[in-house]
Amino acid sequence: MVRSNDVLFEDAVIEILSRLPVKSLLRLRCVCKSWCDLVKNPNFISKHLKNVDTRLIVIYMDEDDGTDQFYYPTDLFCLFTDETLEDLSLQDLDLQQPIGGSVSGPYDGIYYIVGLDHRMYLWNLAMGECRRLPKCRATFPHYTRVLCTNVGFGLDPMGNDFKLVLIFTLWNEKRNKSHEFSHCAVYNLLSNSWRDFESFKSIHYSRPHSYSCTYSDGVCYWLWNLHHNQQIIIISFDMGKEVFQEIQGPDIDESAYETLGLYYDSLSLLFLNLIKNCFEIWVMKSTNWSKQLSVGSIPGVNEPLGFWKNGSIFLQSDSQRLLLYDPNTQETRDLGLRSFSFSVYKYKESLIPIKGEDNFFNFFDIPWHVLGVSETDTCPN
């Protein structure tokens, strides 16, 4: 039994709690009001995100087994349960389960969904909370339609609020070409409201590589290209200052399969150098790019997919296998999945409160067994 004079210091308690999984913290909210308030504190949420284990989510296409004449490939979502990837056990995730539609993310554990009803949602997978967003009533110029949408989500450290950013690339149907400007909209989680934002000139950009973003320290980043020479361009948005900037990528003669991400917490590019026939990692420090690593041609590998822990990188093989390459040991591991298309994402359980006072609704048919939470684990506020 713990004696009264052996009570843990408050900072030690916070440190211990910040390392617990979301499932445990949801239960511990019932212990006392101070712990319930702590779990909702933005500073604690940020601390928890830094301390919680990072796991891997893979999206891939199912394979045709030849038995269905009407076969059409569909997305499959799986979570590697072991954060070290020593154990390759998988957990199937039905990420489109709540309302259907297209899924983007995760961003700090939060998914952005455009539902079959064309409404937008934020979904916290770990907490089983989903918020239907108010309609984004953006006004576009005449004769234009949305060609594609870039998505970003992250913390505004200045306002201590989470924001969702949408960049609409428009198509001018009258001129049959891309519209000169991209339209932007910003959603604030605290106020539950949208704002039209100053557009930026995008006519000299080609369509982006990916519609999602890389978030780091209050800034969202998207990978684009210039039209005239396919020079790599990164568009950034400061969540606090609400300013767009254009960042030139490294000067590379010819590359393919560029991937933007974080390499040892620094903004980095991973790509295949077609001239030198090798994989290269370039890291941005301040405003300068430097080549961090060059990996010679790996037999049977044709595409880099993204970064993992300790400098490892994901690759797709010629035989459509998902591989993990460790530059330190120069070893390549087969992760046991086969597909003609892979997307890899780092996932952290998040305490970011998606629940809203007015527009929150519970999906009681959410697969709680997938989340590792039972409905009785959650307590009313």
Beta strands, then each sheet from edge to edge (+ up, - down):
strand 1: 55-61
strand 2: 75-80
strand 3: 90-93
strand 4: 102-107
strand 5: 110-114
strand 6: 120-124
strand 7: 129-132
strand 8: 144-156
strand 9: 161-172
strand 10: 177-178
strand 11: 181-188
strand 12: 193-201
strand 13: 214-216
strand 14: 219-225
strand 15: 232-238
strand 16: 243-248
strand 17: 255-263
strand 18: 266-273
strand 19: 278-285
strand 20: 288-296
strand 21: 301-307
strand 22: 313-317
strand 23: 321-326
strand 24: 331-338
strand 25: 342-347
sheet 1: 3+ 2- 1+ 25-
sheet 2: 4+ 5- 6+ 7-
sheet 3: 8+ 9- 10+
sheet 4: 8+ 9- 11+ 12-
sheet 5: 13+ 14- 15+ 16-
sheet 6: 17+ 18- 19+ 20-
sheet 7: 21+ 22- 23+ 24-
end
